[in-house]
Amino acid sequence: MISKTPRLIAFLLTALLLSGGISIMSSLKAQDKKGKEKEESFTRPKPTQPIKPMIPSANRYQDDKVFLENADSLFRPALDTAEVQIVKGSVVFRQGGMWMYCDSAYYYPNRNSMDAFGNVEMRQGDTLFVYADKLFYNGGERHAILTHGPSRSNVTLKDPKVTLTTDSLDYDLNIEEGWYTTGGKLEDDLNVLTSVCGKYSPATKIAFFSDDVVLVNNKDGFKMYTQELEYNTDTHIAVINTETRIEGANDTILTTAGRYNTQTDNAVLTARSTILHRDSNMNVVTLEGDSIIYDKATRISRAYMFRDQLKNPQAMVLTDTARKMTLIGGYGEYNDSLRRAYSTEYPLLMEYSQTDTLFLRADTIQTFIRVEYVWPDSLSKELSAESRARLRSYKSPADMGKDIHITLETLPPGLRNHGKGNKPQPADTLLRKQSADTLQKPQPVDTLQKPQPVDTLPIFGDPKPKLDKLGRDSTYMVPRDYQVAKAIGRARFFRQDLQGVADTMIYQEYDSMLYLIRKPIVWNEDKQIYGERIDVHFNDSTVDRAYVPKNGFMAESIGEDFYNQLAGKKMTAYFENSDLTRLEVEGNVETIFLPQENDSTYNKLVNVESSFLTIDLKNRTLDKLKFWPETTGSLTPIFLVKPAQMYLRGFRWYDALRPRREWYGDRWKWIDDLGEVPEILDEYFKTGVDSPVMTK
């Protein structure tokens, strides 16, 4: 034990010396470091890698939670009582399938919201992209408010086919719908729509617009103006529910309700609407109806009248202002390409180009344009007899050239000017063309100087002018449009001076003719004319003649049961100022008439048969009467006339069928103002001409 003591003492002394040395060394080292710190003046370099916040692990696909996915830096203000995190640099948030990107943001984890700034982008898969400068997002309500700013001048929403641009946009992720109230623009692959207010759903492809809505079609260039509009970006169909105007290159549509397919240019208008069609001369044809189907591809519009579905139904109305024509009916259509109109269901045509309006009714009415070549106004007048004779005397263009004293300043190659010792070539050689061989082979100079015989070379065109009997060249005729109207089925017309019925009527503006076909009857004053067909010619505003080409019959009521009657194979009646002035009849002429005495009474009946007859009237009374070549007949005092002598074979008095108008309120109107066909007229066309209803 004693022997171990010196070793223990030596160990303790050694440990004490070592600890003291270490302490002294530490003290000296600290003093040396402190001195060096006072001496150092440089700044230490920053870390080369950014210090990123650690994202805790969690279920990051919760639809009700906003997660911070990435940021270059994160800072939490020390004195801020609310829990807020300031994140910067490549910031990424996510809620469900919606990703949100920005340059910086205030993130409120407890409130499940954030405010993003700078190059904001919202992205949902590859179907929706929203770009803005600022984003204020409430994750609990899944509602975003996006505005423009320095980094982006507009808020832009995009899906694969649609781009919506505005200053400020609200977007609800629950219903997948965005809306604006400060003006915006929506564009797809076909249309551009602008409005003050609007909303759009990328899920349903439905957009609603209000206040100063304008739709511009990129394909056709038409524009739609309205205050409210629903539009489907997938089908390109616009739903109209307020007053709307659609303006195209040639058409304008005015409506308050309907659907317009902007891709096919087909519209179904379900309220009272009007379509205005303009031609190249800016003449306007308008079509109105309770409902209209418009097809721009075929250029056909169809208009309907809803007699039983509306409280106040109105007829289809087609108006051609250039040709002064209006067509009314229960149904109508207009082909803008062919300028053809068609109407059924009690149609009425009013033609008011003349002083007296022509009213025309039938089961079906058609109107169209007929193009005819006519003389221009400068050639419409007849040339003098001297001018016509001179024009007919020309045998060739050379003859015409001799009468035109013109000195040519420039002559074709090979011909020499006058005054240089050469005889001028005849005018014929200037108007003739060389043969193919002459053009291919160079000719000697002396050959070119010698005029060739006239008969050896062909001439340009026809050597003789094509002149009509008035001395006019037909090549100067120009095309002109003329209106044609067809009334088919139980047709009848009314004018102040003339009325008529027929199964079919055709009116042609070109020759001012009205053709009445099958069971025609025409009335003028107290006279009626009927036959197998009647052609009526109008001069300006009045009738000037009527022609019955086969089996004509004319009758005039002179009181009680007496009628002047005239029958023949062909009959022509001439009118002046609406009065019958001359009558010409040929072939198997038969007549019964009562000549008026000087005291305006009738006391005898005359029955005459002949081959030809002419009657001239003055002041509505008989002036001249001529029969030829042979005449047979009888004269019977009126008190001895038997009933069998009073009427010619085939005589009928059809006054009950005559179209009439009566004064009603402040205007004239037809007795069948609504278009219903009178029973007696219907019976006339259904039965034979000897119907007992009309038999006298």
Buried (B, 14 or more C-beta within 10 A) or exposed (E): EEEEEEEEEEEEEEEEEEEEEEEEEEEEEEEEEEEEEEEEEEEEEEEEEEEEBEEEEEEEEEEEBBBBBBBBBBEEEEEEEEEBBBBBBBBBBBBBEBBBBBBBBBBBBEBBBBBBBBBBBBBBEEEBBBBBBBBBBBBEEBBBBBBBBEBBEBBBBBBEEBBBBBBBBBBBBEEBBBBBBEBBBBBBEBBBBBBBBBBBBBEEBBBBBBEEBBBBBEEBEBBBBBBBBBBBBEEBBBBBBEBBEBBBEBBBBBBBBBBBBBEEBBBBBBBBBBBBBBBEEEBBBBBBBBBBBBBBEEBBBBBBBBBEEEEEBBBBBBBBEBBBBBBBBBBBBBBBEEBBBBBBBBBBBBBEBBEBBBBBBBBBBBBBBEEBEBBEEEBEEEBEEEEBEBBEEBEBBBBBBEEEEEEEEEEEEEBBEEEEEEEBBBBBBBBBEBEEEBEEEEEEEEEBEEEBEEEEBEBEEEBEBEBEEEBBEEEEBEEEBBBBBBBBEBBBBBBBBBBBBBBBBBBBBBEBBBBBBEBBBBBBBBBBBBBEBBBBBBEEBBBBBBBBBEBBBBBBBBEEEBBBBBBBBBBBBBBBEBBBBBBBBBBEBBBBBBBBEEEEEBEBBBBBBBBBBBBBBEEEEEEEBEBEEEBEEEEBEEEEBEEEEBBBEEBBBBBEBBBEBEEEEEEEEBEBEEBEBBEEBEBBBEEEEEBEEBEE
